[in-house]
Amino acid sequence: MKLTGTFLDEISHDIPHQNWGIKEWDTDFQHMKRMGIDTVILIRCGYKNWLTYPSEVLQQEEGAYEPPVDLVRLFLDLSEKHGMAFYFGLYDSGKYWWAQGDFQREVALNLRVIDEVWERYGSSPVFKGWYICQEVSRKTAGIIDLYRQLGLHCKKVSGGLPTLISPYIDGQKAIMASEAELTKTDAVSLQEHEAEWDEIFAGIREAVDIVAFQDGHVDYHQLADYFAVNKRLADRHGLRCWTNAESFDRDMPIKFLPIKWEKLRLKLEAARAAGLEKAITFEFSHFMSPQSAYPQAGHLYNRYQEYRNEH
């Protein structure tokens, strides 16, 4: 199972910024290409007041700060230069849908962002899809409507380009980054997970094309069972089933460091055995890149390249 896609985590709230410019990003895309990456996914175009592009909508409506560089344009240009498909990640307010439960306000804001983005960047030949960035693990109130409304609008304005979601499993390692613990006792059961996502998929099947569950929230011996359920549900409802192979370690008290290669390999092999279509990762630049701020990321890159060449 090869990693052929990665998120671009330029707007984050729990991972340190690397302060890269055009030169460093270009170098990173070269490293990605050498590793076999053909798809890059902007994790989100904005979070709270921080933006990747100068959005008039978000500056006016949310008081967001104007960024010094249009990173969306940069990533599109680099994707074209290095022969990659680009998926655009929507806006996460960090408050309306998550903290306040106001899903409809989150939707209304994003509908305007989608229109603005497509008008600005839709002519790029490498703009190949959309990422709906609101991540959930359960049938949270309103999430079906949120996914459905945003997915349908993305497809409508772009002539049917595919939409992607990357939910997580409410497993024993589903802990907030701000919490000191590494595990919890009130994890979802396999049966509960299957029942809730069966209902979610039934409600979003015309609006969402691809699901890539994050693989880091359950223990390693549980992966086969959850992968099998995810694949079965996706097939039942006509969704393509990828895996989001997390390249950071959730088992360490320091959040977050590059994962031990043995663990990443185990997860990739479990995804292969389950017949998942494509493996993407969160995320290359911090946790696998030879120029990452974490020296061990470059070693992970080397171990992965050895594995890739062996297979």
Phi and psi restraints in degrees (value plus and minus 20) as a CYANA .aco file:
   2 LYS   PHI    -117.3   -77.3
   2 LYS   PSI     125.9   165.9
   3 LEU   PHI    -100.0   -60.0
   3 LEU   PSI      96.9   136.9
   4 THR   PHI    -141.9  -101.9
   4 THR   PSI     -12.5    27.5
   5 GLY   PHI    -169.1  -129.1
   5 GLY   PSI     136.2   176.2
   6 THR   PHI    -167.2  -127.2
   6 THR   PSI     128.2   168.2
   7 PHE   PHI     -94.8   -54.8
   7 PHE   PSI     133.1   173.1
   8 LEU   PHI    -128.0   -88.0
   8 LEU   PSI      88.9   128.9
   9 ASP   PHI    -116.8   -76.8
   9 ASP   PSI      49.2    89.2
  10 GLU   PHI    -106.1   -66.1
  10 GLU   PSI     -47.2    -7.2
  11 ILE   PHI    -136.2   -96.2
  11 ILE   PSI      79.3   119.3
  12 SER   PHI    -146.2  -106.2
  12 SER   PSI     145.0   185.0
  13 HIS   PHI    -144.8  -104.8
  13 HIS   PSI     -22.2    17.8
  14 ASP   PHI    -160.4  -120.4
  14 ASP   PSI      -7.5    32.5
  15 ILE   PHI    -150.1  -110.1
  15 ILE   PSI     110.6   150.6
  16 PRO   PHI     -80.3   -40.3
  16 PRO   PSI     122.5   162.5
  17 HIS   PHI     -94.7   -54.7
  17 HIS   PSI     124.4   164.4
  18 GLN   PHI    -118.9   -78.9
  18 GLN   PSI     -24.5    15.5
  19 ASN   PHI      36.8    76.8
  19 ASN   PSI      25.3    65.3
  20 TRP   PHI    -104.1   -64.1
  20 TRP   PSI     130.3   170.3
  21 GLY   PHI    -129.9   -89.9
  21 GLY   PSI    -185.6  -145.6
  22 ILE   PHI     -78.7   -38.7
  22 ILE   PSI     -63.2   -23.2
  23 LYS   PHI     -81.9   -41.9
  23 LYS   PSI     -66.8   -26.8
  24 GLU   PHI     -85.9   -45.9
  24 GLU   PSI     -59.1   -19.1
  25 TRP   PHI     -86.6   -46.6
  25 TRP   PSI     -60.1   -20.1
  26 ASP   PHI     -81.9   -41.9
  26 ASP   PSI     -63.8   -23.8
  27 THR   PHI     -80.8   -40.8
  27 THR   PSI     -59.9   -19.9
  28 ASP   PHI     -86.5   -46.5
  28 ASP   PSI     -59.5   -19.5
  29 PHE   PHI     -82.9   -42.9
  29 PHE   PSI     -54.0   -14.0
  30 GLN   PHI     -84.4   -44.4
  30 GLN   PSI     -63.1   -23.1
  31 HIS   PHI     -82.0   -42.0
  31 HIS   PSI     -63.4   -23.4
  32 MET   PHI     -78.3   -38.3
  32 MET   PSI     -66.0   -26.0
  33 LYS   PHI     -80.3   -40.3
  33 LYS   PSI     -61.7   -21.7
  34 ARG   PHI     -85.9   -45.9
  34 ARG   PSI     -42.0    -2.0
  35 MET   PHI    -110.7   -70.7
  35 MET   PSI     -23.7    16.3
  36 GLY   PHI      75.2   115.2
  36 GLY   PSI      -6.2    33.8
  37 ILE   PHI     -92.5   -52.5
  37 ILE   PSI     108.6   148.6
  38 ASP   PHI    -142.0  -102.0
  38 ASP   PSI     -21.8    18.2
  39 THR   PHI    -160.0  -120.0
  39 THR   PSI     109.5   149.5
  40 VAL   PHI    -141.5  -101.5
  40 VAL   PSI     121.6   161.6
  41 ILE   PHI    -148.6  -108.6
  41 ILE   PSI      93.9   133.9
  42 LEU   PHI     -86.4   -46.4
  42 LEU   PSI      99.2   139.2
  43 ILE   PHI     -81.1   -41.1
  43 ILE   PSI     -56.5   -16.5
  44 ARG   PHI    -187.9  -147.9
  44 ARG   PSI     127.1   167.1
  45 CYS   PHI    -102.1   -62.1
  45 CYS   PSI     -35.5     4.5
  46 GLY   PHI    -187.9  -147.9
  46 GLY   PSI     132.6   172.6
  47 TYR   PHI    -160.0  -120.0
  47 TYR   PSI      99.0   139.0
  48 LYS   PHI      35.4    75.4
  48 LYS   PSI    -134.8   -94.8
  49 ASN   PHI    -117.6   -77.6
  49 ASN   PSI     -17.6    22.4
  50 TRP   PHI    -123.8   -83.8
  50 TRP   PSI     114.4   154.4
  51 LEU   PHI    -147.0  -107.0
  51 LEU   PSI     135.1   175.1
  52 THR   PHI    -118.4   -78.4
  52 THR   PSI     -35.0     5.0
  53 TYR   PHI    -163.8  -123.8
  53 TYR   PSI     137.7   177.7
  54 PRO   PHI     -96.5   -56.5
  54 PRO   PSI      58.3    98.3
  55 SER   PHI     -96.8   -56.8
  55 SER   PSI      97.7   137.7
  56 GLU   PHI     -86.1   -46.1
  56 GLU   PSI     -57.8   -17.8
  57 VAL   PHI     -80.1   -40.1
  57 VAL   PSI     -69.7   -29.7
  58 LEU   PHI     -97.7   -57.7
  58 LEU   PSI     -48.1    -8.1
  59 GLN   PHI     -90.2   -50.2
  59 GLN   PSI     -58.1   -18.1
  60 GLN   PHI     -97.0   -57.0
  60 GLN   PSI     -63.8   -23.8
  61 GLU   PHI    -103.7   -63.7
  61 GLU   PSI     -54.6   -14.6
  62 GLU   PHI    -135.3   -95.3
  62 GLU   PSI     -20.9    19.1
  63 GLY   PHI      46.4    86.4
  63 GLY   PSI       9.4    49.4
  64 ALA   PHI     -88.5   -48.5
  64 ALA   PSI     134.6   174.6
  65 TYR   PHI    -104.6   -64.6
  65 TYR   PSI     120.9   160.9
  66 GLU   PHI     -93.5   -53.5
  66 GLU   PSI     104.5   144.5
  67 PRO   PHI     -95.7   -55.7
  67 PRO   PSI     130.4   170.4
  68 PRO   PHI     -92.2   -52.2
  68 PRO   PSI     -40.9    -0.9
  69 VAL   PHI    -154.2  -114.2
  69 VAL   PSI     119.5   159.5
  70 ASP   PHI    -102.4   -62.4
  70 ASP   PSI      74.2   114.2
  71 LEU   PHI     -92.9   -52.9
  71 LEU   PSI     -47.9    -7.9
  72 VAL   PHI     -82.3   -42.3
  72 VAL   PSI     -66.8   -26.8
  73 ARG   PHI     -82.3   -42.3
  73 ARG   PSI     -61.2   -21.2
  74 LEU   PHI     -81.4   -41.4
  74 LEU   PSI     -66.7   -26.7
  75 PHE   PHI     -87.3   -47.3
  75 PHE   PSI     -55.5   -15.5
  76 LEU   PHI     -84.2   -44.2
  76 LEU   PSI     -64.2   -24.2
  77 ASP   PHI     -83.6   -43.6
  77 ASP   PSI     -63.2   -23.2
  78 LEU   PHI     -89.1   -49.1
  78 LEU   PSI     -55.5   -15.5
  79 SER   PHI     -83.0   -43.0
  79 SER   PSI     -61.6   -21.6
  80 GLU   PHI     -87.0   -47.0
  80 GLU   PSI     -62.4   -22.4
  81 LYS   PHI     -80.7   -40.7
  81 LYS   PSI     -59.0   -19.0
  82 HIS   PHI    -124.6   -84.6
  82 HIS   PSI     -10.3    29.7
  83 GLY   PHI      50.3    90.3
  83 GLY   PSI      26.3    66.3
  84 MET   PHI    -141.5  -101.5
  84 MET   PSI     133.5   173.5
  85 ALA   PHI    -106.4   -66.4
  85 ALA   PSI     121.0   161.0
  86 PHE   PHI    -135.5   -95.5
  86 PHE   PSI     108.6   148.6
  87 TYR   PHI    -129.4   -89.4
  87 TYR   PSI     113.2   153.2
  88 PHE   PHI    -113.8   -73.8
  88 PHE   PSI     105.4   145.4
  89 GLY   PHI    -109.6   -69.6
  89 GLY   PSI     115.4   155.4
  90 LEU   PHI     -93.6   -53.6
  90 LEU   PSI    -193.6  -153.6
  91 TYR   PHI    -114.3   -74.3
  91 TYR   PSI     117.9   157.9
  92 ASP   PHI    -135.5   -95.5
  92 ASP   PSI      93.2   133.2
  93 SER   PHI     -88.2   -48.2
  93 SER   PSI     -44.1    -4.1
  94 GLY   PHI      53.9    93.9
  94 GLY   PSI     -13.0    27.0
  95 LYS   PHI    -167.1  -127.1
  95 LYS   PSI     -67.6   -27.6
  96 TYR   PHI     -84.0   -44.0
  96 TYR   PSI     -74.3   -34.3
  97 TRP   PHI    -102.7   -62.7
  97 TRP   PSI     -55.0   -15.0
  98 TRP   PHI    -105.6   -65.6
  98 TRP   PSI     -73.9   -33.9
  99 ALA   PHI    -106.1   -66.1
  99 ALA   PSI     -55.7   -15.7
 100 GLN   PHI    -123.5   -83.5
 100 GLN   PSI     -31.1     8.9
 101 GLY   PHI      50.8    90.8
 101 GLY   PSI      -2.3    37.7
 102 ASP   PHI    -115.8   -75.8
 102 ASP   PSI      55.7    95.7
 103 PHE   PHI     -82.6   -42.6
 103 PHE   PSI     -57.3   -17.3
 104 GLN   PHI     -87.4   -47.4
 104 GLN   PSI     -53.5   -13.5
 105 ARG   PHI     -88.1   -48.1
 105 ARG   PSI     -58.5   -18.5
 106 GLU   PHI     -81.6   -41.6
 106 GLU   PSI     -61.8   -21.8
 107 VAL   PHI     -84.4   -44.4
 107 VAL   PSI     -69.2   -29.2
 108 ALA   PHI     -78.1   -38.1
 108 ALA   PSI     -61.2   -21.2
 109 LEU   PHI     -84.8   -44.8
 109 LEU   PSI     -63.6   -23.6
 110 ASN   PHI     -91.6   -51.6
 110 ASN   PSI     -49.4    -9.4
 111 LEU   PHI     -80.0   -40.0
 111 LEU   PSI     -59.4   -19.4
 112 ARG   PHI     -91.6   -51.6
 112 ARG   PSI     -57.0   -17.0
 113 VAL   PHI     -83.1   -43.1
 113 VAL   PSI     -63.3   -23.3
 114 ILE   PHI     -78.2   -38.2
 114 ILE   PSI     -67.2   -27.2
 115 ASP   PHI     -80.7   -40.7
 115 ASP   PSI     -65.3   -25.3
 116 GLU   PHI     -82.3   -42.3
 116 GLU   PSI     -64.9   -24.9
 117 VAL   PHI     -86.5   -46.5
 117 VAL   PSI     -64.2   -24.2
 118 TRP   PHI     -84.8   -44.8
 118 TRP   PSI     -57.9   -17.9
 119 GLU   PHI     -84.6   -44.6
 119 GLU   PSI     -57.8   -17.8
 120 ARG   PHI     -99.3   -59.3
 120 ARG   PSI     -62.6   -22.6
 121 TYR   PHI    -140.9  -100.9
 121 TYR   PSI     -22.5    17.5
 122 GLY   PHI     -84.8   -44.8
 122 GLY   PSI     -39.1     0.9
 123 SER   PHI     -99.0   -59.0
 123 SER   PSI     -29.2    10.8
 124 SER   PHI     -86.0   -46.0
 124 SER   PSI     112.5   152.5
 125 PRO   PHI     -88.8   -48.8
 125 PRO   PSI     -34.0     6.0
 126 VAL   PHI    -122.7   -82.7
 126 VAL   PSI     -19.4    20.6
 127 PHE   PHI     -94.4   -54.4
 127 PHE   PSI      80.4   120.4
 128 LYS   PHI    -134.6   -94.6
 128 LYS   PSI     -22.0    18.0
 129 GLY   PHI     157.3   197.3
 129 GLY   PSI    -197.4  -157.4
 130 TRP   PHI    -149.3  -109.3
 130 TRP   PSI     126.1   166.1
 131 TYR   PHI    -139.0   -99.0
 131 TYR   PSI      99.3   139.3
 132 ILE   PHI    -106.6   -66.6
 132 ILE   PSI      88.5   128.5
 133 CYS   PHI    -106.9   -66.9
 133 CYS   PSI     -22.8    17.2
 134 GLN   PHI     -95.2   -55.2
 134 GLN   PSI      87.2   127.2
 135 GLU   PHI    -114.6   -74.6
 135 GLU   PSI     110.4   150.4
 136 VAL   PHI    -155.6  -115.6
 136 VAL   PSI     145.9   185.9
 137 SER   PHI    -139.0   -99.0
 137 SER   PSI     -38.4     1.6
 138 ARG   PHI    -151.6  -111.6
 138 ARG   PSI     155.8   195.8
 139 LYS   PHI     -99.4   -59.4
 139 LYS   PSI      45.0    85.0
 140 THR   PHI     -82.2   -42.2
 140 THR   PSI     121.8   161.8
 141 ALA   PHI     -74.0   -34.0
 141 ALA   PSI     102.6   142.6
 142 GLY   PHI      75.9   115.9
 142 GLY   PSI     -31.3     8.7
 143 ILE   PHI     -88.7   -48.7
 143 ILE   PSI     -53.4   -13.4
 144 ILE   PHI     -84.1   -44.1
 144 ILE   PSI     -65.3   -25.3
 145 ASP   PHI     -84.8   -44.8
 145 ASP   PSI     -60.0   -20.0
 146 LEU   PHI     -81.2   -41.2
 146 LEU   PSI     -72.1   -32.1
 147 TYR   PHI     -80.1   -40.1
 147 TYR   PSI     -61.3   -21.3
 148 ARG   PHI     -87.4   -47.4
 148 ARG   PSI     -68.0   -28.0
 149 GLN   PHI     -84.7   -44.7
 149 GLN   PSI     -65.0   -25.0
 150 LEU   PHI     -90.4   -50.4
 150 LEU   PSI     -61.9   -21.9
 151 GLY   PHI     -83.4   -43.4
 151 GLY   PSI     -64.1   -24.1
 152 LEU   PHI     -84.3   -44.3
 152 LEU   PSI     -57.9   -17.9
 153 HIS   PHI     -90.4   -50.4
 153 HIS   PSI     -60.5   -20.5
 154 CYS   PHI     -75.8   -35.8
 154 CYS   PSI     -66.6   -26.6
 155 LYS   PHI     -88.6   -48.6
 155 LYS   PSI     -56.4   -16.4
 156 LYS   PHI     -84.3   -44.3
 156 LYS   PSI     -68.2   -28.2
 157 VAL   PHI     -93.9   -53.9
 157 VAL   PSI     -44.6    -4.6
 158 SER   PHI    -125.9   -85.9
 158 SER   PSI     -10.8    29.2
 159 GLY   PHI      53.8    93.8
 159 GLY   PSI       8.4    48.4
 160 GLY   PHI      72.8   112.8
 160 GLY   PSI      -1.2    38.8
 161 LEU   PHI     -80.0   -40.0
 161 LEU   PSI     127.4   167.4
 162 PRO   PHI     -88.0   -48.0
 162 PRO   PSI     131.3   171.3
 163 THR   PHI    -136.9   -96.9
 163 THR   PSI     123.7   163.7
 164 LEU   PHI    -146.3  -106.3
 164 LEU   PSI     120.6   160.6
 165 ILE   PHI    -146.3  -106.3
 165 ILE   PSI     133.4   173.4
 166 SER   PHI    -153.7  -113.7
 166 SER   PSI      56.1    96.1
 167 PRO   PHI     -93.2   -53.2
 167 PRO   PSI     153.2   193.2
 168 TYR   PHI    -142.4  -102.4
 168 TYR   PSI     148.6   188.6
 169 ILE   PHI    -119.8   -79.8
 169 ILE   PSI     114.0   154.0
 170 ASP   PHI     -98.5   -58.5
 170 ASP   PSI      37.5    77.5
 171 GLY   PHI    -106.1   -66.1
 171 GLY   PSI    -190.0  -150.0
 172 GLN   PHI     -87.7   -47.7
 172 GLN   PSI     -38.8     1.2
 173 LYS   PHI    -124.4   -84.4
 173 LYS   PSI      -3.2    36.8
 174 ALA   PHI    -102.8   -62.8
 174 ALA   PSI      54.4    94.4
 175 ILE   PHI    -135.5   -95.5
 175 ILE   PSI     117.8   157.8
 176 MET   PHI     -82.4   -42.4
 176 MET   PSI     125.4   165.4
 177 ALA   PHI     -81.1   -41.1
 177 ALA   PSI     -47.2    -7.2
 178 SER   PHI     -97.9   -57.9
 178 SER   PSI     -30.7     9.3
 179 GLU   PHI    -108.2   -68.2
 179 GLU   PSI     126.4   166.4
 180 ALA   PHI     -98.4   -58.4
 180 ALA   PSI     -47.0    -7.0
 181 GLU   PHI     -90.4   -50.4
 181 GLU   PSI     142.5   182.5
 182 LEU   PHI    -129.5   -89.5
 182 LEU   PSI     -42.8    -2.8
 183 THR   PHI    -158.7  -118.7
 183 THR   PSI     145.7   185.7
 184 LYS   PHI    -155.4  -115.4
 184 LYS   PSI     144.8   184.8
 185 THR   PHI    -118.1   -78.1
 185 THR   PSI     -40.7    -0.7
 186 ASP   PHI    -114.1   -74.1
 186 ASP   PSI      31.0    71.0
 187 ALA   PHI     -96.6   -56.6
 187 ALA   PSI     134.3   174.3
 188 VAL   PHI     -89.0   -49.0
 188 VAL   PSI     127.3   167.3
 189 SER   PHI    -105.0   -65.0
 189 SER   PSI     141.1   181.1
 190 LEU   PHI     -79.8   -39.8
 190 LEU   PSI     -58.4   -18.4
 191 GLN   PHI     -88.5   -48.5
 191 GLN   PSI     -61.3   -21.3
 192 GLU   PHI     -84.7   -44.7
 192 GLU   PSI     -63.2   -23.2
 193 HIS   PHI     -78.1   -38.1
 193 HIS   PSI     -66.5   -26.5
 194 GLU   PHI     -84.6   -44.6
 194 GLU   PSI     -64.0   -24.0
 195 ALA   PHI     -84.3   -44.3
 195 ALA   PSI     -63.9   -23.9
 196 GLU   PHI     -89.8   -49.8
 196 GLU   PSI     -61.2   -21.2
 197 TRP   PHI     -96.9   -56.9
 197 TRP   PSI     -42.7    -2.7
 198 ASP   PHI     -81.8   -41.8
 198 ASP   PSI     -63.8   -23.8
 199 GLU   PHI     -89.5   -49.5
 199 GLU   PSI     -61.5   -21.5
 200 ILE   PHI     -82.7   -42.7
 200 ILE   PSI     -68.9   -28.9
 201 PHE   PHI     -80.8   -40.8
 201 PHE   PSI     -58.0   -18.0
 202 ALA   PHI     -80.7   -40.7
 202 ALA   PSI     -52.6   -12.6
 203 GLY   PHI    -105.3   -65.3
 203 GLY   PSI     -36.2     3.8
 204 ILE   PHI    -140.1  -100.1
 204 ILE   PSI     -13.4    26.6
 205 ARG   PHI     -80.5   -40.5
 205 ARG   PSI     -48.3    -8.3
 206 GLU   PHI    -109.1   -69.1
 206 GLU   PSI     -31.3     8.7
 207 ALA   PHI    -125.4   -85.4
 207 ALA   PSI     -45.4    -5.4
 208 VAL   PHI    -140.4  -100.4
 208 VAL   PSI     112.4   152.4
 209 ASP   PHI    -119.8   -79.8
 209 ASP   PSI     -53.5   -13.5
 210 ILE   PHI    -152.7  -112.7
 210 ILE   PSI     116.1   156.1
 211 VAL   PHI    -141.6  -101.6
 211 VAL   PSI     111.9   151.9
 212 ALA   PHI    -148.9  -108.9
 212 ALA   PSI      69.4   109.4
 213 PHE   PHI     -83.9   -43.9
 213 PHE   PSI     117.5   157.5
 214 GLN   PHI     -85.2   -45.2
 214 GLN   PSI     121.2   161.2
 215 ASP   PHI    -126.4   -86.4
 215 ASP   PSI      -9.7    30.3
 216 GLY   PHI    -121.4   -81.4
 216 GLY   PSI     -18.2    21.8
 217 HIS   PHI    -119.4   -79.4
 217 HIS   PSI     -24.8    15.2
 218 VAL   PHI    -137.7   -97.7
 218 VAL   PSI     142.8   182.8
 219 ASP   PHI     -93.6   -53.6
 219 ASP   PSI     139.3   179.3
 220 TYR   PHI     -82.6   -42.6
 220 TYR   PSI     -55.4   -15.4
 221 HIS   PHI     -92.5   -52.5
 221 HIS   PSI     -31.5     8.5
 222 GLN   PHI    -112.6   -72.6
 222 GLN   PSI     -30.2     9.8
 223 LEU   PHI     -79.1   -39.1
 223 LEU   PSI     -64.6   -24.6
 224 ALA   PHI     -77.3   -37.3
 224 ALA   PSI     -63.8   -23.8
 225 ASP   PHI     -86.1   -46.1
 225 ASP   PSI     -64.7   -24.7
 226 TYR   PHI     -90.8   -50.8
 226 TYR   PSI     -59.0   -19.0
 227 PHE   PHI     -79.7   -39.7
 227 PHE   PSI     -62.8   -22.8
 228 ALA   PHI     -82.5   -42.5
 228 ALA   PSI     -63.0   -23.0
 229 VAL   PHI     -83.9   -43.9
 229 VAL   PSI     -66.3   -26.3
 230 ASN   PHI     -80.5   -40.5
 230 ASN   PSI     -62.7   -22.7
 231 LYS   PHI     -86.8   -46.8
 231 LYS   PSI     -62.9   -22.9
 232 ARG   PHI     -82.3   -42.3
 232 ARG   PSI     -63.8   -23.8
 233 LEU   PHI     -86.2   -46.2
 233 LEU   PSI     -62.7   -22.7
 234 ALA   PHI     -81.5   -41.5
 234 ALA   PSI     -65.7   -25.7
 235 ASP   PHI     -81.5   -41.5
 235 ASP   PSI     -60.6   -20.6
 236 ARG   PHI     -80.9   -40.9
 236 ARG   PSI     -57.4   -17.4
 237 HIS   PHI    -124.6   -84.6
 237 HIS   PSI     -12.1    27.9
 238 GLY   PHI      57.1    97.1
 238 GLY   PSI       6.0    46.0
 239 LEU   PHI    -119.0   -79.0
 239 LEU   PSI     128.8   168.8
 240 ARG   PHI    -100.2   -60.2
 240 ARG   PSI     119.3   159.3
 241 CYS   PHI    -134.4   -94.4
 241 CYS   PSI      89.2   129.2
 242 TRP   PHI    -123.1   -83.1
 242 TRP   PSI     159.2   199.2
 243 THR   PHI    -146.8  -106.8
 243 THR   PSI     121.0   161.0
 244 ASN   PHI    -120.4   -80.4
 244 ASN   PSI      73.3   113.3
 245 ALA   PHI    -100.8   -60.8
 245 ALA   PSI      82.3   122.3
 246 GLU   PHI     -86.7   -46.7
 246 GLU   PSI     107.3   147.3
 247 SER   PHI    -118.8   -78.8
 247 SER   PSI      -2.2    37.8
 248 PHE   PHI    -138.0   -98.0
 248 PHE   PSI     140.7   180.7
 249 ASP   PHI    -121.2   -81.2
 249 ASP   PSI     100.1   140.1
 250 ARG   PHI    -109.5   -69.5
 250 ARG   PSI     -21.0    19.0
 251 ASP   PHI    -114.0   -74.0
 251 ASP   PSI     -20.3    19.7
 252 MET   PHI    -123.0   -83.0
 252 MET   PSI     127.8   167.8
 253 PRO   PHI     -89.3   -49.3
 253 PRO   PSI     -40.5    -0.5
 254 ILE   PHI    -110.7   -70.7
 254 ILE   PSI     101.4   141.4
 255 LYS   PHI    -129.5   -89.5
 255 LYS   PSI      93.7   133.7
 256 PHE   PHI    -154.3  -114.3
 256 PHE   PSI     127.7   167.7
 257 LEU   PHI    -141.3  -101.3
 257 LEU   PSI     139.8   179.8
 258 PRO   PHI     -76.2   -36.2
 258 PRO   PSI     122.7   162.7
 259 ILE   PHI     -95.0   -55.0
 259 ILE   PSI     134.1   174.1
 260 LYS   PHI     -85.4   -45.4
 260 LYS   PSI     113.5   153.5
 261 TRP   PHI     -76.0   -36.0
 261 TRP   PSI     -59.5   -19.5
 262 GLU   PHI     -76.9   -36.9
 262 GLU   PSI     -57.8   -17.8
 263 LYS   PHI     -90.1   -50.1
 263 LYS   PSI     -63.9   -23.9
 264 LEU   PHI     -83.1   -43.1
 264 LEU   PSI     -62.2   -22.2
 265 ARG   PHI     -81.3   -41.3
 265 ARG   PSI     -63.2   -23.2
 266 LEU   PHI     -79.2   -39.2
 266 LEU   PSI     -62.4   -22.4
 267 LYS   PHI     -87.3   -47.3
 267 LYS   PSI     -60.5   -20.5
 268 LEU   PHI     -85.3   -45.3
 268 LEU   PSI     -60.0   -20.0
 269 GLU   PHI     -87.3   -47.3
 269 GLU   PSI     -55.8   -15.8
 270 ALA   PHI     -86.5   -46.5
 270 ALA   PSI     -58.3   -18.3
 271 ALA   PHI     -86.7   -46.7
 271 ALA   PSI     -59.0   -19.0
 272 ARG   PHI     -82.5   -42.5
 272 ARG   PSI     -66.2   -26.2
 273 ALA   PHI     -82.3   -42.3
 273 ALA   PSI     -50.9   -10.9
 274 ALA   PHI    -101.3   -61.3
 274 ALA   PSI     -27.8    12.2
 275 GLY   PHI      58.3    98.3
 275 GLY   PSI       6.1    46.1
 276 LEU   PHI     -90.2   -50.2
 276 LEU   PSI     127.7   167.7
 277 GLU   PHI     -94.3   -54.3
 277 GLU   PSI     -62.6   -22.6
 278 LYS   PHI    -170.0  -130.0
 278 LYS   PSI     125.0   165.0
 279 ALA   PHI    -132.9   -92.9
 279 ALA   PSI     102.7   142.7
 280 ILE   PHI    -134.0   -94.0
 280 ILE   PSI     149.0   189.0
 281 THR   PHI    -155.9  -115.9
 281 THR   PSI     129.1   169.1
 282 PHE   PHI    -133.1   -93.1
 282 PHE   PSI      93.6   133.6
 283 GLU   PHI    -165.7  -125.7
 283 GLU   PSI     138.6   178.6
 284 PHE   PHI     -82.1   -42.1
 284 PHE   PSI     -69.7   -29.7
 285 SER   PHI     -83.1   -43.1
 285 SER   PSI     -56.4   -16.4
 286 HIS   PHI    -106.2   -66.2
 286 HIS   PSI     -58.0   -18.0
 287 PHE   PHI    -131.7   -91.7
 287 PHE   PSI     -26.7    13.3
 288 MET   PHI    -155.2  -115.2
 288 MET   PSI     -30.1     9.9
 289 SER   PHI     -96.3   -56.3
 289 SER   PSI     118.0   158.0
 290 PRO   PHI     -80.8   -40.8
 290 PRO   PSI     -38.9     1.1
 291 GLN   PHI    -127.1   -87.1
 291 GLN   PSI      -4.6    35.4
 292 SER   PHI     -81.7   -41.7
 292 SER   PSI     136.6   176.6
 293 ALA   PHI     -85.5   -45.5
 293 ALA   PSI     -38.9     1.1
 294 TYR   PHI    -117.0   -77.0
 294 TYR   PSI      93.1   133.1
 295 PRO   PHI     -77.2   -37.2
 295 PRO   PSI     -54.2   -14.2
 296 GLN   PHI     -87.4   -47.4
 296 GLN   PSI     -36.8     3.2
 297 ALA   PHI     -84.0   -44.0
 297 ALA   PSI     -60.0   -20.0
 298 GLY   PHI     -84.9   -44.9
 298 GLY   PSI     -54.3   -14.3
 299 HIS   PHI     -88.6   -48.6
 299 HIS   PSI     -57.7   -17.7
 300 LEU   PHI     -82.9   -42.9
 300 LEU   PSI     -60.3   -20.3
 301 TYR   PHI     -78.0   -38.0
 301 TYR   PSI     -65.4   -25.4
 302 ASN   PHI     -84.3   -44.3
 302 ASN   PSI     -62.5   -22.5
 303 ARG   PHI     -85.7   -45.7
 303 ARG   PSI     -59.8   -19.8
 304 TYR   PHI     -85.1   -45.1
 304 TYR   PSI     -61.4   -21.4
 305 GLN   PHI     -82.8   -42.8
 305 GLN   PSI     -57.1   -17.1
 306 GLU   PHI     -82.5   -42.5
 306 GLU   PSI     -64.4   -24.4
 307 TYR   PHI     -81.5   -41.5
 307 TYR   PSI     -65.3   -25.3
 308 ARG   PHI     -82.8   -42.8
 308 ARG   PSI     -60.7   -20.7
 309 ASN   PHI     -90.5   -50.5
 309 ASN   PSI     -50.4   -10.4
 310 GLU   PHI     -88.8   -48.8
 310 GLU   PSI     -47.6    -7.6
